[in-house]
């Protein structure tokens, strides 16, 4: 086998292996697709611009640009399949006005539509050049085929990733839309949890309290003897116990919404209180190294608190750990969290799971959550959060 080049995964790639022939196939397809795309684009632009002074001109131009966008999607798919490109797919064209006129205006104003049209025009001369080079190399210079195909493929990737990649603004808008959806889902889940806790816990106890006090009142009215008074006293004592339990549950619920200790004393005291409630046999060691007198944004501080709280809850319930560690520090404009345990490992951010939900909550403020949990342990979860949110910085 011919000697090859290194691949990104460390293995050797044969010079005449499948990747070379995929590049060759890509170049040979460029010519017919380039001819078809060039003809479609030039006819669409010519007709649309030529009739722009009429009612149908701009809609025809918008339709042509939409077709160019579809051709661009085909080019991105080919680049991913044949060249190993990782260019992402853009979202739909944002329409800000209702009706057909809004869609036409959106299509005409979308930069990716025009860049896709430019790509289809450029692809024809490039396809002719690439087809000729590949054909000549196959006929008279086949030993150099891998290098020619690799060079042509690299230029193709640059064209696709430059002209057909969604803009940074489009990527940011999509991220914000996804983050907004995650925040809305998290808020809805929290509201359902609060409603359930109130209904099943404190509300039920308060109902039992009212019933108990009512029975005690009736007993005191009906039986003035000492036995009746003693029975009424027992009922009042039971009701008093229910009051204390209901108050404790309401305190726990309020702590789950936003703990007062976090607002008053910051992350150090709040995380120490969370660690004290963790049931790990060897305890939880907490180390918070933050600049004195400085605190992150309240939203970031709240996310950091609830993230550590849920991670320690997972350690208590599922990890089988003997000890755990929580570390918090500031690194420039980032707040870094690390929660580690010596449990059985195997944790992962599965879709719909608790860690995936934490990742969505962290991502809502441009944070990052990473999980390292090999089977057999140990487990380490690292979280990066911004010290200041975008809203606060602006």
C-alpha positions, 0 to 999 in steps of 0.5 A: 500500500502506498504511503499516506498522510496523517489523518486528524485521528492519528491514523495513516491515510492511503494516498489512493484510498477512498478519500482521494476518490471522493475528492475526484468524484466531487471535482467531476460533479462540479462541472455539470452542477456548475453548468446547471447552477450558472444557467439557472442563476443567470436566467433568474437574475436576468428575468427578475432584474429585467422585470423589476419595474413590473409587479412580477419582477421582484417576486421572480427575483426572490424565487430565483434567489431561493432556488440559489439557496437550495443549490447552496444547500446541495453544495454544502451536503456534497462538501460534507460527504466528499470533502469532510467539511463541517460547515453548518446548515443555516436556519430559514430566512427570517421573515419580519413581515406577514404575507407574500410581500414579507417573504419576498422582501426577506428573500431579497434582503438575505445575504446568504441568498446572494452569496449562494447566487455568487457561488453558483456563478463561480462554480462554473469556471472553477468546475471547468478548471477542476474537471480539466486538471483531474482529467489530465492527471488521470490520463498522463500524470496519475501518480500525482492524482492524490495531491491534485485532488487534495489541492482542488478539494481544499479550494472547494472547501474554502469556497463553500465555507466562505460563501455558503456558511451562515454569517456570525449574526445568523449563528448567534440568532439561532443560538439565542432562539435555542437558548430562549426555548431552553429557558422557557422550558426550564421556567415551565418545569420549575413552575410545575415543580413548585405547583406540585410541591405546594399541592402535595406538600404544604397545601395538604398539611395546611388542609389537615391542620384546618381539619384538626383544629376544627375537630378540636374546636367541636370537641371543646364545645361538646365535652367540657369534661377533663377527658374531652379537654385532654382529647382536644389538647391532643388534636391541637398538639397534632395540628401544631406539629402539622404547622411546623412541618408545613412551615419547614416545607415552605422554607424548603420550597422558598430555598429552591426558588432562590435561597436567602443565604445566596442573596445575603452572603454569596456563593461561598456560604450558599454552597457550603449550606448545600454541601452540608445537606449532601449525604455523601459519607465522607462529606463534601469539601468546598473551596470558593476562591473569588475576589473579595467584595466582587460577585458575578451577576445575580443570574449567573450566581443563581445558575451556579448555585442551582447547578452545584446543588443538582450535581451534589443531589445526583452524587448523593442519589446515584454516584455511590461516592464516598466523598465529593469536592466543589471548587469555584474560582474566577478566571478573567471574565469567566466563573469556573465551577468543578464538582468531582466525586469518587463514585462509580462513574458512567454519568453522561448528558443524555438527551432529556436527562438531568445533565442535559437539562443543566447544560441547557440552563448553563448554555442560556447564558453562554456557558459550557458544561463538560462531563468526564465520567468513565465507567468505574469513576471518578466523575468530574463535571466542569462548568464555565459561566460568564462573570457578566451576562451580555445584558449586564455588559451592554 
